[in-house]
Amino acid sequence: MSNAQFFTALCLPLVVFVIGLYHQNTGIRDLRSELIQFRSEVKARFVAMDARFNRVDQRFDDLTSKVVDIDNRLVRVEERLKL
């Protein structure tokens, strides 16, 4: 076996291995960037949903205060009419 054959037999698998690692690392980076993008989209949707729930909660509080106000007025009317 000559020196060229020896180095080819030794270096070729190493070169293929390094190229494989680089390719795998590139795929992992792509996957990571996609996961980061997905996470930011999900976070934006949760922020929007949270804002909607806060608006619904505020409306519910407004309705509750109006019902309490109507109840207080009804109590005063009942007291005046002595019912």
N, CA, C and O of each residue as an XYZ file, in Angstrom:
332
protein
N       0.858     -1.165      0.000
C       0.000      0.000      0.000
C       0.907      1.232      0.000
O       1.811      1.352      0.827
N       0.654      2.132     -0.928
C       1.487      3.331     -1.005
C       0.993      4.385     -0.021
O      -0.078      4.257      0.572
N       1.794      5.417      0.134
C       1.432      6.496      1.051
C       0.140      7.193      0.620
O      -0.683      7.550      1.464
N      -0.039      7.386     -0.672
C      -1.254      8.053     -1.172
C      -2.488      7.216     -0.862
O      -3.513      7.758     -0.448
N      -2.405      5.933     -1.052
C      -3.535      5.069     -0.743
C      -3.832      5.066      0.757
O      -4.990      5.071      1.175
N      -2.766      5.057      1.554
C      -2.935      5.055      3.004
C      -3.636      6.334      3.480
O      -4.589      6.275      4.257
N      -3.156      7.477      3.008
C      -3.765      8.745      3.418
C      -5.193      8.888      2.876
O      -6.054      9.468      3.538
N      -5.439      8.367      1.692
C      -6.798      8.387      1.147
C      -7.709      7.515      2.001
O      -8.827      7.919      2.321
N      -7.258      6.359      2.362
C      -8.059      5.454      3.186
C      -8.290      6.033      4.573
O      -9.315      5.757      5.197
N      -7.357      6.824      5.057
C      -7.476      7.415      6.377
C      -8.268      8.709      6.350
O      -9.116      8.925      7.215
N      -8.015      9.572      5.381
C      -8.607     10.914      5.356
C     -10.012     10.942      4.774
O     -10.829     11.755      5.208
N     -10.318     10.099      3.822
C     -11.631     10.129      3.186
C     -12.767      9.909      4.190
O     -13.735     10.670      4.174
N     -12.686      8.899      5.059
C     -13.762      8.760      6.059
C     -13.843      9.962      6.999
O     -14.941     10.339      7.409
N     -12.715     10.572      7.349
C     -12.726     11.737      8.212
C     -13.385     12.932      7.517
O     -14.153     13.670      8.134
N     -13.083     13.115      6.244
C     -13.700     14.214      5.494
C     -15.208     14.001      5.396
O     -15.980     14.941      5.584
N     -15.624     12.790      5.106
C     -17.056     12.482      5.033
C     -17.713     12.703      6.393
O     -18.825     13.224      6.474
N     -17.026     12.309      7.451
C     -17.551     12.501      8.806
C     -17.716     13.980      9.129
O     -18.744     14.377      9.676
N     -16.727     14.797      8.803
C     -16.793     16.240      9.070
C     -17.910     16.882      8.254
O     -18.641     17.731      8.765
N     -18.049     16.485      6.993
C     -19.137     17.020      6.161
C     -20.488     16.615      6.745
O     -21.423     17.415      6.758
N     -20.594     15.396      7.220
C     -21.829     14.948      7.864
C     -22.150     15.745      9.107
O     -23.302     16.123      9.324
N     -21.151     16.004      9.922
C     -21.372     16.820     11.122
C     -21.822     18.225     10.764
O     -22.726     18.772     11.397
N     -21.199     18.809      9.760
C     -21.583     20.159      9.328
C     -23.019     20.161      8.829
O     -23.792     21.058      9.166
N     -23.380     19.171      8.032
C     -24.730     19.090      7.499
C     -25.744     18.906      8.631
O     -26.802     19.535      8.625
N     -25.426     18.056      9.589
C     -26.311     17.824     10.723
C     -26.443     19.094     11.554
O     -27.541     19.431     11.999
N     -25.340     19.801     11.767
C     -25.366     21.031     12.537
C     -26.208     22.090     11.840
O     -26.929     22.841     12.497
N     -26.123     22.154     10.522
C     -26.936     23.092      9.760
C     -28.415     22.763      9.925
O     -29.238     23.663     10.090
N     -28.748     21.502      9.881
C     -30.139     21.088     10.078
C     -30.636     21.427     11.465
O     -31.779     21.850     11.638
N     -29.780     21.242     12.452
C     -30.157     21.574     13.829
C     -30.364     23.078     13.963
O     -31.302     23.514     14.632
N     -29.501     23.879     13.337
C     -29.678     25.335     13.391
C     -30.977     25.750     12.720
O     -31.687     26.621     13.223
N     -31.293     25.131     11.583
C     -32.550     25.437     10.908
C     -33.746     25.082     11.779
O     -34.693     25.861     11.890
N     -33.701     23.911     12.393
C     -34.781     23.488     13.273
C     -34.918     24.433     14.452
O     -36.030     24.783     14.846
N     -33.801     24.844     15.011
C     -33.837     25.756     16.149
C     -34.443     27.097     15.751
O     -35.238     27.661     16.502
N     -34.081     27.610     14.586
C     -34.649     28.887     14.155
C     -36.151     28.764     13.903
O     -36.909     29.689     14.195
N     -36.584     27.612     13.356
C     -38.017     27.405     13.159
C     -38.748     27.317     14.490
O     -39.848     27.852     14.629
N     -38.149     26.649     15.470
C     -38.770     26.564     16.789
C     -38.853     27.932     17.456
O     -39.853     28.242     18.104
N     -37.836     28.739     17.310
C     -37.851     30.089     17.878
C     -38.950     30.918     17.220
O     -39.670     31.650     17.900
N     -39.081     30.806     15.900
C     -40.130     31.536     15.193
C     -41.512     31.050     15.640
O     -42.408     31.861     15.875
N     -41.688     29.736     15.758
C     -42.967     29.186     16.210
C     -43.296     29.664     17.619
O     -44.440     30.015     17.910
N     -42.296     29.678     18.486
C     -42.502     30.130     19.859
C     -42.941     31.589     19.902
O     -43.816     31.947     20.690
N     -42.342     32.437     19.064
C     -42.722     33.847     19.051
C     -44.137     34.028     18.507
O     -44.872     34.897     18.977
N     -44.531     33.208     17.507
C     -45.894     33.284     16.992
C     -46.904     32.852     18.043
O     -47.953     33.477     18.194
N     -46.593     31.790     18.768
C     -47.491     31.315     19.819
C     -47.600     32.365     20.918
O     -48.686     32.619     21.438
N     -46.482     32.969     21.265
C     -46.494     33.998     22.301
C     -47.344     35.183     21.864
O     -48.088     35.738     22.673
N     -47.247     35.578     20.603
C     -48.055     36.687     20.099
C     -49.543     36.340     20.158
O     -50.373     37.186     20.491
N     -49.870     35.091     19.833
C     -51.277     34.686     19.907
C     -51.780     34.680     21.342
O     -52.919     35.071     21.596
N     -50.953     34.242     22.284
C     -51.366     34.257     23.684
C     -51.545     35.682     24.186
O     -52.444     35.951     24.982
N     -50.704     36.588     23.731
C     -50.856     37.989     24.131
C     -52.176     38.530     23.609
O     -52.886     39.233     24.328
N     -52.512     38.206     22.360
C     -53.781     38.656     21.785
C     -54.962     38.042     22.535
O     -55.947     38.727     22.812
N     -54.865     36.746     22.867
C     -55.947     36.107     23.615
C     -56.076     36.704     25.004
O     -57.187     36.882     25.504
N     -54.961     37.010     25.624
C     -54.987     37.613     26.948
C     -55.671     38.975     26.900
O     -56.440     39.314     27.800
N     -55.398     39.751     25.862
C     -56.050     41.050     25.715
C     -57.556     40.870     25.536
O     -58.343     41.627     26.104
N     -57.955     39.880     24.754
C     -59.390     39.617     24.575
C     -60.050     39.225     25.893
O     -61.128     39.719     26.220
N     -59.409     38.342     26.644
C     -59.973     37.941     27.929
C     -60.064     39.123     28.887
O     -61.022     39.227     29.654
N     -59.085     40.005     28.849
C     -59.139     41.189     29.707
C     -60.307     42.087     29.324
O     -60.970     42.649     30.195
N     -60.569     42.227     28.003
C     -61.714     43.039     27.572
C     -63.030     42.397     28.001
O     -63.945     43.088     28.448
N     -63.124     41.078     27.865
C     -64.340     40.387     28.301
C     -64.512     40.533     29.807
O     -65.626     40.750     30.285
N     -63.437     40.417     30.546
C     -63.491     40.571     31.995
C     -63.953     41.977     32.371
O     -64.748     42.141     33.296
N     -63.462     42.987     31.663
C     -63.883     44.368     31.931
C     -65.367     44.550     31.633
O     -66.081     45.202     32.395
N     -65.828     43.976     30.527
C     -67.253     44.068     30.192
C     -68.104     43.357     31.240
O     -69.166     43.849     31.621
N     -67.639     42.208     31.700
C     -68.369     41.484     32.744
C     -68.439     42.306     34.025
O     -69.479     42.345     34.682
N     -67.336     42.965     34.384
C     -67.341     43.822     35.562
C     -68.308     44.987     35.385
O     -69.001     45.364     36.330
N     -68.363     45.566     34.176
C     -69.310     46.652     33.903
C     -70.749     46.178     34.052
O     -71.579     46.857     34.656
N     -71.035     45.000     33.493
C     -72.397     44.462     33.620
C     -72.746     44.160     35.067
O     -73.869     44.413     35.502
N     -71.801     43.625     35.809
C     -72.042     43.318     37.216
C     -72.343     44.596     37.996
O     -73.246     44.610     38.832
N     -71.605     45.656     37.733
C     -71.855     46.910     38.445
C     -73.221     47.484     38.074
O     -73.884     48.081     38.922
N     -73.654     47.314     36.822
C     -74.979     47.801     36.422
C     -76.084     46.989     37.093
O     -77.106     47.544     37.495
N     -75.881     45.684     37.215
C     -76.878     44.856     37.908
C     -76.967     45.251     39.373
O     -78.064     45.317     39.927
N     -75.850     45.511     40.001
C     -75.849     45.948     41.401
C     -76.551     47.292     41.524
O     -77.301     47.509     42.475
N     -76.322     48.192     40.583
C     -76.982     49.502     40.606
C     -78.498     49.348     40.459
O     -79.263     50.002     41.167
N     -78.925     48.487     39.542
C     -80.366     48.246     39.365
C     -80.951     47.619     40.626
O     -82.063     47.962     41.028
N     -80.217     46.708     41.249
C     -80.686     46.092     42.487
C     -80.838     47.137     43.590
O     -81.820     47.111     44.333
N     -79.883     48.050     43.705
C     -79.976     49.101     44.712
C     -81.180     50.000     44.464
O     -81.872     50.382     45.408
N     -81.436     50.340     43.213
C     -82.604     51.172     42.885
C     -83.894     50.443     43.227
O     -84.829     51.041     43.760
N     -83.944     49.150     42.921
C     -85.130     48.367     43.232
C     -85.359     48.295     44.738
O     -86.504     48.356     45.186
N     -84.311     48.169     45.514
C     -84.439     48.146     46.977
C     -85.022     49.471     47.478
O     -85.886     49.483     48.354
N     -84.538     50.594     46.912
C     -85.072     51.905     47.321
C     -86.548     52.064     46.952
O     -87.338     52.615     47.719
N     -86.905     51.568     45.754
C     -88.318     51.632     45.345
C     -89.174     50.764     46.270
O     -90.276     51.163     46.647
N     -88.685     49.604     46.630
C     -89.441     48.729     47.551
C     -89.581     49.387     48.921
O     -90.620     49.257     49.569
N     -88.543     50.091     49.362
C     -88.644     50.782     50.661
C     -89.656     51.899     50.605
O     -90.415     52.092     51.555
N     -89.686     52.653     49.492
C     -90.669     53.736     49.371
C     -92.096     53.193     49.314
O     -93.012     53.764     49.905
N     -92.269     52.093     48.602
C     -93.605     51.511     48.473
C     -93.933     50.587     49.632
O     -95.060     50.102     49.735
N     -92.973     50.339     50.499
C     -93.123     49.461     51.669
C     -93.642     48.090     51.263
O     -94.655     47.604     51.766
N     -92.915     47.490     50.338
C     -93.270     46.135     49.887
C     -92.511     45.086     50.619
O     -92.694     43.897     50.357
